[in-house]
Amino acid sequence: MTNLLRRSTQSIDWQHVRCTQCGGTFPYSLGVKAP
């Protein structure tokens, strides 16, 4: 399960991270830590 999360974080590095400000929660705790 950790592998999937880690792999997704790299994919949603910016695509999802930016959505978090729109109202995303899934990537918030997944790609929000990404610089």
DSSP file (Angstrom, degrees, kcal/mol; ACC not computed):
  #  RESIDUE AA STRUCTURE BP1 BP2  ACC     N-H-->O    O-->H-N    N-H-->O    O-->H-N    TCO  KAPPA ALPHA  PHI   PSI    X-CA   Y-CA   Z-CA
    1    1 A M     >        0   0    0      0, 0.0     4,-1.8     0, 0.0     5,-0.2   0.000 360.0 360.0 360.0 -37.3    0.0    0.0    0.0
    2    2 A T  H  >  +     0   0    0      1,-0.2     4,-2.6     2,-0.2     5,-0.2   0.870 360.0  57.1 -66.3 -34.4    2.9    2.4    0.8
    3    3 A N  H  > S+     0   0    0      1,-0.2     4,-2.2     2,-0.2    -1,-0.2   0.892 106.1  49.4 -63.7 -39.0    4.4    1.7   -2.7
    4    4 A L  H  > S+     0   0    0      2,-0.2     4,-2.1     1,-0.2    -1,-0.2   0.903 112.2  47.5 -67.9 -40.5    1.2    2.8   -4.4
    5    5 A L  H  X S+     0   0    0     -4,-1.8     4,-2.3     2,-0.2    -2,-0.2   0.911 113.2  48.0 -67.2 -41.4    1.0    6.0   -2.3
    6    6 A R  H  X S+     0   0    0     -4,-2.6     4,-1.2     1,-0.2    -2,-0.2   0.892 112.8  48.6 -67.5 -38.3    4.6    6.8   -2.9
    7    7 A R  H  X S+     0   0    0     -4,-2.2     4,-1.1    -5,-0.2    -1,-0.2   0.868 111.7  49.6 -70.8 -35.1    4.2    6.2   -6.7
    8    8 A S  H  X S+     0   0    0     -4,-2.1     4,-3.5     1,-0.2     3,-0.3   0.894 102.3  61.3 -71.0 -39.3    1.1    8.4   -6.8
    9    9 A T  H  < S+     0   0    0     -4,-2.3    -1,-0.2     1,-0.3    -2,-0.2   0.895 105.0  48.3 -55.5 -40.7    2.8   11.2   -5.0
   10   10 A Q  H >< S+     0   0    0     -4,-1.2     3,-0.5     1,-0.2    -1,-0.3   0.839 114.3  46.7 -69.6 -31.4    5.4   11.5   -7.8
   11   11 A S  H 3< S+     0   0    0     -4,-1.1     4,-0.4    -3,-0.3     3,-0.3   0.890 119.9  37.5 -77.7 -40.5    2.6   11.4  -10.4
   12   12 A I  T 3<>S+     0   0    0     -4,-3.5     5,-1.6     1,-0.2     4,-0.4   0.063  79.9 126.3 -98.4  25.0    0.4   14.0   -8.6
   13   13 A D  T < 5S-     0   0    0     -3,-0.5    -1,-0.2     1,-0.2    -2,-0.1   0.920  97.0  -6.6 -47.0 -52.2    3.4   16.0   -7.6
   14   14 A W  T  >5S+     0   0    0     -3,-0.3     4,-1.6    -4,-0.2     5,-0.2   0.666 130.4  65.1-117.8 -29.8    2.0   19.2   -9.1
   15   15 A Q  H  >5S+     0   0    0     -4,-0.4     4,-0.5     1,-0.2    -3,-0.1   0.930 119.2  24.0 -64.4 -44.2   -1.2   18.1  -10.9
   16   16 A H  H  >5S+     0   0    0     -4,-0.4     4,-1.6     2,-0.2     3,-0.4   0.846 115.5  64.0 -89.0 -37.9   -3.0   17.0   -7.8
   17   17 A V  H  ><S+     0   0    0     -5,-1.6     4,-0.5     1,-0.3     3,-0.2   0.867 104.6  49.2 -53.7 -36.2   -1.1   19.2   -5.3
   18   18 A R  H >X S+     0   0    0     -4,-1.6     3,-0.8     1,-0.2     4,-0.5   0.836 104.9  58.1 -73.6 -32.0   -2.5   22.2   -7.1
   19   19 A C  H >X>S+     0   0    0     -4,-0.5     4,-1.6    -3,-0.4     3,-1.2   0.791  89.5  74.7 -68.1 -26.4   -6.0   20.7   -7.0
   20   20 A T  H 3X5S+     0   0    0     -4,-1.6     4,-0.6     1,-0.3     3,-0.2   0.876  92.6  53.1 -54.8 -38.6   -5.8   20.6   -3.2
   21   21 A Q  H <<5S+     0   0    0     -3,-0.8    -1,-0.3    -4,-0.5    -2,-0.2   0.781 105.3  55.7 -68.7 -24.7   -6.3   24.3   -3.1
   22   22 A C  H <<5S-     0   0    0     -3,-1.2    -1,-0.2    -4,-0.5    -2,-0.2   0.804 140.0 -73.4 -76.8 -29.1   -9.4   23.8   -5.2
   23   23 A G  H  <5S+     0   0    0     -4,-1.6     2,-0.4    -3,-0.2    -3,-0.2   0.521  80.4 148.1 139.1  38.6  -10.8   21.4   -2.6
   24   24 A G     << +     0   0    0     -5,-0.7    -1,-0.1    -4,-0.6    -8,-0.0  -0.789  17.2 171.4-101.3 143.2   -8.9   18.1   -2.8
   25   25 A T  S  > S+     0   0    0     -2,-0.4     4,-1.1     3,-0.1    -1,-0.1   0.665  71.2  64.7-117.4 -29.7   -8.3   15.9    0.2
   26   26 A F  T  4 S+     0   0    0      1,-0.2     3,-0.3     2,-0.2    -2,-0.0   0.944 113.5  32.7 -62.7 -49.9   -6.9   12.7   -1.3
   27   27 A P  T >>>S+     0   0    0      0, 0.0     4,-4.1     0, 0.0     3,-1.3   0.716 103.2  79.6 -79.8 -20.6   -3.7   14.4   -2.6
   28   28 A Y  T 345S+     0   0    0      1,-0.3     4,-0.4     2,-0.2    -2,-0.2   0.907 106.0  29.9 -53.3 -45.5   -3.6   16.9    0.3
   29   29 A S  T 3<5S+     0   0    0     -4,-1.1    -1,-0.3    -3,-0.3    -3,-0.1   0.321 127.7  47.3 -96.2   7.6   -2.1   14.2    2.6
   30   30 A L  T <45S+     0   0    0     -3,-1.3    -2,-0.2    -5,-0.1    -1,-0.1   0.768 129.8  11.1-113.7 -46.9   -0.4   12.5   -0.3
   31   31 A G  T  <5S+     0   0    0     -4,-4.1     3,-0.5     2,-0.1    -3,-0.2   0.362 104.2  88.8-115.9   2.1    1.4   15.1   -2.4
   32   32 A V  S   <S+     0   0    0     -5,-1.1    -3,-0.1    -4,-0.4    -4,-0.1   0.801  87.1  55.1 -70.5 -26.6    1.0   18.1    0.0
   33   33 A K  S    S+     0   0    0     -5,-0.1    -1,-0.2     2,-0.0    -2,-0.1   0.696  86.4 102.6 -78.7 -17.9    4.3   17.1    1.6
   34   34 A A              0   0    0     -3,-0.5    -3,-0.1     1,-0.1    -4,-0.0  -0.425 360.0 360.0 -68.1 138.8    6.0   17.2   -1.8
   35   35 A P              0   0    0      0, 0.0    -1,-0.1     0, 0.0    -3,-0.1   0.464 360.0 360.0 -70.3 360.0    8.2   20.3   -2.3
